[in-house]
Amino acid sequence: MSISRKFAHDDIVKVIETGETGIVKSFHQAENGYVYGVQPGRGAATETAVPEDALELVKIANDGETGFAVRYIS
């Protein structure tokens, strides 16, 4: 059974501990959930590995101006 992930590629997220925002560029399943590769918002090409519970969503990637988005994550 796979665990459903919370964030998708290009979502804008905030790292709770540091308050820094970034963009989700990759993800992989770990033992107890997902770990995300987050590219810091300052434009660096590097990614930081962050566990799912250390992130909160700032903006859904490609959502419309209505602020409503439907996402299916398998």
KOLGU-4560 file (N, C-alpha, C; in nm, 3 decimals, padded with zeros to 5 digits):
<recs>
<n_xx: 00.084 n_yy: -00.117 n_zz: 00.000 ca_xx: 00.000 ca_yy: 00.000 ca_zz: 00.000 c_xx: 00.089 c_yy: 00.125 c_zz: 00.000 mol: A seq: 1 type: MET>
<n_xx: 00.062 n_yy: 00.216 n_zz: -00.093 ca_xx: 00.144 ca_yy: 00.337 ca_zz: -00.097 c_xx: 00.077 c_yy: 00.449 c_zz: -00.017 mol: A seq: 2 type: SER>
<n_xx: 00.159 n_yy: 00.540 n_zz: 00.028 ca_xx: 00.111 ca_yy: 00.653 ca_zz: 00.107 c_xx: 00.081 c_yy: 00.768 c_zz: 00.012 mol: A seq: 3 type: ILE>
<n_xx: -00.031 n_yy: 00.835 n_zz: 00.031 ca_xx: -00.069 ca_yy: 00.946 ca_zz: -00.055 c_xx: 00.015 c_yy: 01.069 c_zz: -00.021 mol: A seq: 4 type: SER>
<n_xx: 00.074 n_yy: 01.131 n_zz: -00.121 ca_xx: 00.157 ca_yy: 01.248 ca_zz: -00.094 c_xx: 00.073 c_yy: 01.375 c_zz: -00.092 mol: A seq: 5 type: ARG>
<n_xx: 00.122 n_yy: 01.474 n_zz: -00.020 ca_xx: 00.046 ca_yy: 01.596 ca_zz: 00.007 c_xx: 00.076 c_yy: 01.707 c_zz: -00.093 mol: A seq: 6 type: LYS>
<n_xx: 00.198 n_yy: 01.711 n_zz: -00.146 ca_xx: 00.239 ca_yy: 01.819 ca_zz: -00.236 c_xx: 00.276 c_yy: 01.764 c_zz: -00.372 mol: A seq: 7 type: PHE>
<n_xx: 00.266 n_yy: 01.847 n_zz: -00.475 ca_xx: 00.298 ca_yy: 01.807 ca_zz: -00.612 c_xx: 00.409 c_yy: 01.895 c_zz: -00.667 mol: A seq: 8 type: ALA>
<n_xx: 00.464 n_yy: 01.854 n_zz: -00.779 ca_xx: 00.571 ca_yy: 01.927 ca_zz: -00.846 c_xx: 00.528 c_yy: 02.071 c_zz: -00.874 mol: A seq: 9 type: HIS>
<n_xx: 00.615 n_yy: 02.164 n_zz: -00.843 ca_xx: 00.597 ca_yy: 02.309 ca_zz: -00.864 c_xx: 00.505 c_yy: 02.378 c_zz: -00.763 mol: A seq: 10 type: ASP>
<n_xx: 00.452 n_yy: 02.304 n_zz: -00.664 ca_xx: 00.380 ca_yy: 02.371 ca_zz: -00.555 c_xx: 00.478 c_yy: 02.463 c_zz: -00.482 mol: A seq: 11 type: ASP>
<n_xx: 00.428 n_yy: 02.576 n_zz: -00.436 ca_xx: 00.510 ca_yy: 02.666 ca_zz: -00.354 c_xx: 00.481 c_yy: 02.630 c_zz: -00.208 mol: A seq: 12 type: ILE>
<n_xx: 00.586 n_yy: 02.601 n_zz: -00.134 ca_xx: 00.572 ca_yy: 02.556 ca_zz: 00.004 c_xx: 00.660 c_yy: 02.640 c_zz: 00.096 mol: A seq: 13 type: VAL>
<n_xx: 00.630 n_yy: 02.632 n_zz: 00.226 ca_xx: 00.712 ca_yy: 02.698 ca_zz: 00.327 c_xx: 00.770 c_yy: 02.591 c_zz: 00.418 mol: A seq: 14 type: LYS>
<n_xx: 00.900 n_yy: 02.600 n_zz: 00.445 ca_xx: 00.964 ca_yy: 02.512 ca_zz: 00.542 c_xx: 00.931 c_yy: 02.568 c_zz: 00.679 mol: A seq: 15 type: VAL>
<n_xx: 00.855 n_yy: 02.495 n_zz: 00.759 ca_xx: 00.803 ca_yy: 02.545 ca_zz: 00.886 c_xx: 00.914 c_yy: 02.593 c_zz: 00.980 mol: A seq: 16 type: ILE>
<n_xx: 01.021 n_yy: 02.517 n_zz: 00.990 ca_xx: 01.126 ca_yy: 02.549 ca_zz: 01.087 c_xx: 01.198 c_yy: 02.681 c_zz: 01.055 mol: A seq: 17 type: GLU>
<n_xx: 01.222 n_yy: 02.707 n_zz: 00.926 ca_xx: 01.299 ca_yy: 02.826 ca_zz: 00.887 c_xx: 01.212 c_yy: 02.940 c_zz: 00.836 mol: A seq: 18 type: THR>
<n_xx: 01.090 n_yy: 02.909 n_zz: 00.794 ca_xx: 01.002 ca_yy: 03.010 ca_zz: 00.736 c_xx: 01.036 c_yy: 03.041 c_zz: 00.592 mol: A seq: 19 type: GLY>
<n_xx: 01.133 n_yy: 02.972 n_zz: 00.534 ca_xx: 01.175 ca_yy: 02.997 ca_zz: 00.397 c_xx: 01.079 c_yy: 02.932 c_zz: 00.298 mol: A seq: 20 type: GLU>
<n_xx: 01.045 n_yy: 03.001 n_zz: 00.191 ca_xx: 00.959 ca_yy: 02.944 ca_zz: 00.088 c_xx: 01.044 c_yy: 02.885 c_zz: -00.024 mol: A seq: 21 type: THR>
<n_xx: 00.985 n_yy: 02.791 n_zz: -00.095 ca_xx: 01.053 ca_yy: 02.727 ca_zz: -00.206 c_xx: 00.954 c_yy: 02.655 c_zz: -00.295 mol: A seq: 22 type: GLY>
<n_xx: 01.005 n_yy: 02.591 n_zz: -00.398 ca_xx: 00.922 ca_yy: 02.521 ca_zz: -00.496 c_xx: 00.956 c_yy: 02.373 c_zz: -00.492 mol: A seq: 23 type: ILE>
<n_xx: 00.853 n_yy: 02.288 n_zz: -00.489 ca_xx: 00.873 ca_yy: 02.143 ca_zz: -00.490 c_xx: 00.922 c_yy: 02.102 c_zz: -00.628 mol: A seq: 24 type: VAL>
<n_xx: 01.039 n_yy: 02.040 n_zz: -00.633 ca_xx: 01.098 ca_yy: 01.997 ca_zz: -00.760 c_xx: 01.105 c_yy: 01.846 c_zz: -00.773 mol: A seq: 25 type: LYS>
<n_xx: 01.099 n_yy: 01.774 n_zz: -00.661 ca_xx: 01.106 ca_yy: 01.628 ca_zz: -00.666 c_xx: 01.048 c_yy: 01.572 c_zz: -00.537 mol: A seq: 26 type: SER>
<n_xx: 01.025 n_yy: 01.443 n_zz: -00.534 ca_xx: 00.978 ca_yy: 01.378 ca_zz: -00.412 c_xx: 01.009 c_yy: 01.230 c_zz: -00.421 mol: A seq: 27 type: PHE>
<n_xx: 01.025 n_yy: 01.168 n_zz: -00.306 ca_xx: 01.040 ca_yy: 01.023 ca_zz: -00.302 c_xx: 00.979 c_yy: 00.970 c_zz: -00.173 mol: A seq: 28 type: HIS>
<n_xx: 00.933 n_yy: 00.847 n_zz: -00.179 ca_xx: 00.868 ca_yy: 00.786 ca_zz: -00.064 c_xx: 00.973 c_yy: 00.733 c_zz: 00.032 mol: A seq: 29 type: GLN>
<n_xx: 00.958 n_yy: 00.768 n_zz: 00.158 ca_xx: 01.044 ca_yy: 00.718 ca_zz: 00.265 c_xx: 00.962 c_yy: 00.620 c_zz: 00.347 mol: A seq: 30 type: ALA>
<n_xx: 01.019 n_yy: 00.570 n_zz: 00.455 ca_xx: 00.950 ca_yy: 00.471 ca_zz: 00.538 c_xx: 00.816 c_yy: 00.520 c_zz: 00.590 mol: A seq: 31 type: GLU>
<n_xx: 00.812 n_yy: 00.642 n_zz: 00.641 ca_xx: 00.691 ca_yy: 00.691 ca_zz: 00.707 c_xx: 00.621 c_yy: 00.803 c_zz: 00.633 mol: A seq: 32 type: ASN>
<n_xx: 00.647 n_yy: 00.818 n_zz: 00.504 ca_xx: 00.583 ca_yy: 00.924 ca_zz: 00.428 c_xx: 00.669 c_yy: 00.965 c_zz: 00.311 mol: A seq: 33 type: GLY>
<n_xx: 00.660 n_yy: 01.091 n_zz: 00.272 ca_xx: 00.736 ca_yy: 01.142 ca_zz: 00.159 c_xx: 00.839 c_yy: 01.245 c_zz: 00.203 mol: A seq: 34 type: TYR>
<n_xx: 00.948 n_yy: 01.250 n_zz: 00.126 ca_xx: 01.049 ca_yy: 01.353 ca_zz: 00.143 c_xx: 01.051 c_yy: 01.430 c_zz: 00.012 mol: A seq: 35 type: VAL>
<n_xx: 01.053 n_yy: 01.562 n_zz: 00.022 ca_xx: 01.043 ca_yy: 01.648 ca_zz: -00.096 c_xx: 01.174 c_yy: 01.721 c_zz: -00.121 mol: A seq: 36 type: TYR>
<n_xx: 01.209 n_yy: 01.734 n_zz: -00.248 ca_xx: 01.321 ca_yy: 01.817 ca_zz: -00.289 c_xx: 01.268 c_yy: 01.956 c_zz: -00.313 mol: A seq: 37 type: GLY>
<n_xx: 01.307 n_yy: 02.050 n_zz: -00.228 ca_xx: 01.254 ca_yy: 02.186 ca_zz: -00.236 c_xx: 01.366 c_yy: 02.280 c_zz: -00.283 mol: A seq: 38 type: VAL>
<n_xx: 01.339 n_yy: 02.354 n_zz: -00.391 ca_xx: 01.434 ca_yy: 02.455 ca_zz: -00.439 c_xx: 01.401 c_yy: 02.585 c_zz: -00.370 mol: A seq: 39 type: GLN>
<n_xx: 01.496 n_yy: 02.640 n_zz: -00.295 ca_xx: 01.468 ca_yy: 02.764 ca_zz: -00.221 c_xx: 01.423 c_yy: 02.876 c_zz: -00.314 mol: A seq: 40 type: PRO>
<n_xx: 01.336 n_yy: 02.963 n_zz: -00.264 ca_xx: 01.277 ca_yy: 03.070 ca_zz: -00.343 c_xx: 01.376 c_yy: 03.173 c_zz: -00.394 mol: A seq: 41 type: GLY>
<n_xx: 01.494 n_yy: 03.175 n_zz: -00.340 ca_xx: 01.591 ca_yy: 03.275 ca_zz: -00.385 c_xx: 01.654 c_yy: 03.239 c_zz: -00.519 mol: A seq: 42 type: ARG>
<n_xx: 01.607 n_yy: 03.132 n_zz: -00.582 ca_xx: 01.647 ca_yy: 03.101 ca_zz: -00.719 c_xx: 01.767 c_yy: 03.009 c_zz: -00.734 mol: A seq: 43 type: GLY>
<n_xx: 01.821 n_yy: 02.957 n_zz: -00.626 ca_xx: 01.934 ca_yy: 02.865 ca_zz: -00.637 c_xx: 01.890 c_yy: 02.737 c_zz: -00.707 mol: A seq: 44 type: ALA>
<n_xx: 01.979 n_yy: 02.677 n_zz: -00.782 ca_xx: 01.946 ca_yy: 02.556 ca_zz: -00.856 c_xx: 01.951 c_yy: 02.431 c_zz: -00.769 mol: A seq: 45 type: ALA>
<n_xx: 01.990 n_yy: 02.443 n_zz: -00.644 ca_xx: 02.002 ca_yy: 02.328 ca_zz: -00.556 c_xx: 01.868 c_yy: 02.298 c_zz: -00.487 mol: A seq: 46 type: THR>
<n_xx: 01.852 n_yy: 02.173 n_zz: -00.450 ca_xx: 01.732 ca_yy: 02.130 ca_zz: -00.377 c_xx: 01.770 c_yy: 02.088 c_zz: -00.237 mol: A seq: 47 type: GLU>
<n_xx: 01.679 n_yy: 02.109 n_zz: -00.143 ca_xx: 01.696 ca_yy: 02.065 ca_zz: -00.006 c_xx: 01.592 c_yy: 01.957 c_zz: 00.022 mol: A seq: 48 type: THR>
<n_xx: 01.633 n_yy: 01.845 n_zz: 00.079 ca_xx: 01.541 ca_yy: 01.737 ca_zz: 00.114 c_xx: 01.467 c_yy: 01.773 c_zz: 00.242 mol: A seq: 49 type: ALA>
<n_xx: 01.333 n_yy: 01.776 n_zz: 00.235 ca_xx: 01.252 ca_yy: 01.816 ca_zz: 00.350 c_xx: 01.140 c_yy: 01.714 c_zz: 00.369 mol: A seq: 50 type: VAL>
<n_xx: 01.122 n_yy: 01.660 n_zz: 00.490 ca_xx: 01.011 ca_yy: 01.568 ca_zz: 00.515 c_xx: 00.876 c_yy: 01.639 c_zz: 00.503 mol: A seq: 51 type: PRO>
<n_xx: 00.774 n_yy: 01.564 n_zz: 00.463 ca_xx: 00.642 ca_yy: 01.622 ca_zz: 00.439 c_xx: 00.587 c_yy: 01.699 c_zz: 00.558 mol: A seq: 52 type: GLU>
<n_xx: 00.605 n_yy: 01.647 n_zz: 00.680 ca_xx: 00.547 ca_yy: 01.714 ca_zz: 00.797 c_xx: 00.619 c_yy: 01.843 c_zz: 00.835 mol: A seq: 53 type: ASP>
<n_xx: 00.729 n_yy: 01.876 n_zz: 00.764 ca_xx: 00.802 ca_yy: 02.000 ca_zz: 00.791 c_xx: 00.766 c_yy: 02.109 c_zz: 00.690 mol: A seq: 54 type: ALA>
<n_xx: 00.665 n_yy: 02.080 n_zz: 00.604 ca_xx: 00.624 ca_yy: 02.175 ca_zz: 00.500 c_xx: 00.479 c_yy: 02.214 c_zz: 00.515 mol: A seq: 55 type: LEU>
<n_xx: 00.448 n_yy: 02.336 n_zz: 00.472 ca_xx: 00.307 ca_yy: 02.375 ca_zz: 00.459 c_xx: 00.289 c_yy: 02.441 c_zz: 00.323 mol: A seq: 56 type: GLU>
<n_xx: 00.172 n_yy: 02.424 n_zz: 00.265 ca_xx: 00.143 ca_yy: 02.474 ca_zz: 00.132 c_xx: 00.122 c_yy: 02.625 c_zz: 00.134 mol: A seq: 57 type: LEU>
<n_xx: 00.187 n_yy: 02.695 n_zz: 00.042 ca_xx: 00.165 ca_yy: 02.838 ca_zz: 00.024 c_xx: 00.075 c_yy: 02.861 c_zz: -00.097 mol: A seq: 58 type: VAL>
<n_xx: 00.103 n_yy: 02.790 n_zz: -00.208 ca_xx: 00.024 ca_yy: 02.807 ca_zz: -00.329 c_xx: 00.029 c_yy: 02.680 c_zz: -00.412 mol: A seq: 59 type: LYS>
<n_xx: -00.084 n_yy: 02.636 n_zz: -00.461 ca_xx: -00.091 ca_yy: 02.518 ca_zz: -00.548 c_xx: -00.040 c_yy: 02.558 c_zz: -00.686 mol: A seq: 60 type: ILE>
<n_xx: 00.045 n_yy: 02.477 n_zz: -00.743 ca_xx: 00.100 ca_yy: 02.505 ca_zz: -00.875 c_xx: -00.011 c_yy: 02.512 c_zz: -00.979 mol: A seq: 61 type: ALA>
<n_xx: -00.004 n_yy: 02.611 n_zz: -01.063 ca_xx: -00.094 ca_yy: 02.626 ca_zz: -01.178 c_xx: -00.241 c_yy: 02.638 c_zz: -01.141 mol: A seq: 62 type: ASN>
<n_xx: -00.272 n_yy: 02.685 n_zz: -01.020 ca_xx: -00.415 ca_yy: 02.702 ca_zz: -00.989 c_xx: -00.465 c_yy: 02.829 c_zz: -01.057 mol: A seq: 63 type: ASP>
<n_xx: -00.594 n_yy: 02.834 n_zz: -01.082 ca_xx: -00.652 ca_yy: 02.948 ca_zz: -01.151 c_xx: -00.665 c_yy: 03.069 c_zz: -01.059 mol: A seq: 64 type: GLY>
<n_xx: -00.706 n_yy: 03.180 n_zz: -01.117 ca_xx: -00.720 ca_yy: 03.302 ca_zz: -01.039 c_xx: -00.835 c_yy: 03.294 c_zz: -00.939 mol: A seq: 65 type: GLU>
<n_xx: -00.919 n_yy: 03.192 n_zz: -00.953 ca_xx: -01.029 ca_yy: 03.174 ca_zz: -00.859 c_xx: -00.979 c_yy: 03.125 c_zz: -00.725 mol: A seq: 66 type: THR>
<n_xx: -00.856 n_yy: 03.070 n_zz: -00.723 ca_xx: -00.803 ca_yy: 03.013 ca_zz: -00.600 c_xx: -00.854 c_yy: 02.872 c_zz: -00.575 mol: A seq: 67 type: GLY>
<n_xx: -00.932 n_yy: 02.819 n_zz: -00.668 ca_xx: -00.986 ca_yy: 02.684 ca_zz: -00.655 c_xx: -00.910 c_yy: 02.592 c_zz: -00.748 mol: A seq: 68 type: PHE>
<n_xx: -00.864 n_yy: 02.480 n_zz: -00.700 ca_xx: -00.794 ca_yy: 02.384 ca_zz: -00.784 c_xx: -00.833 c_yy: 02.243 c_zz: -00.740 mol: A seq: 69 type: ALA>
<n_xx: -00.845 n_yy: 02.155 n_zz: -00.837 ca_xx: -00.874 ca_yy: 02.015 ca_zz: -00.810 c_xx: -00.749 c_yy: 01.937 c_zz: -00.847 mol: A seq: 70 type: VAL>
<n_xx: -00.702 n_yy: 01.855 n_zz: -00.758 ca_xx: -00.582 ca_yy: 01.777 ca_zz: -00.783 c_xx: -00.610 c_yy: 01.631 c_zz: -00.752 mol: A seq: 71 type: ARG>
<n_xx: -00.566 n_yy: 01.545 n_zz: -00.842 ca_xx: -00.574 ca_yy: 01.401 ca_zz: -00.818 c_xx: -00.433 c_yy: 01.349 c_zz: -00.803 mol: A seq: 72 type: TYR>
<n_xx: -00.400 n_yy: 01.294 n_zz: -00.688 ca_xx: -00.269 ca_yy: 01.240 ca_zz: -00.663 c_xx: -00.284 c_yy: 01.091 c_zz: -00.643 mol: A seq: 73 type: ILE>
<n_xx: -00.212 n_yy: 01.015 n_zz: -00.724 ca_xx: -00.223 ca_yy: 00.869 ca_zz: -00.712 c_xx: -00.103 c_yy: 00.814 c_zz: -00.638 mol: A seq: 74 type: SER>
</recs>
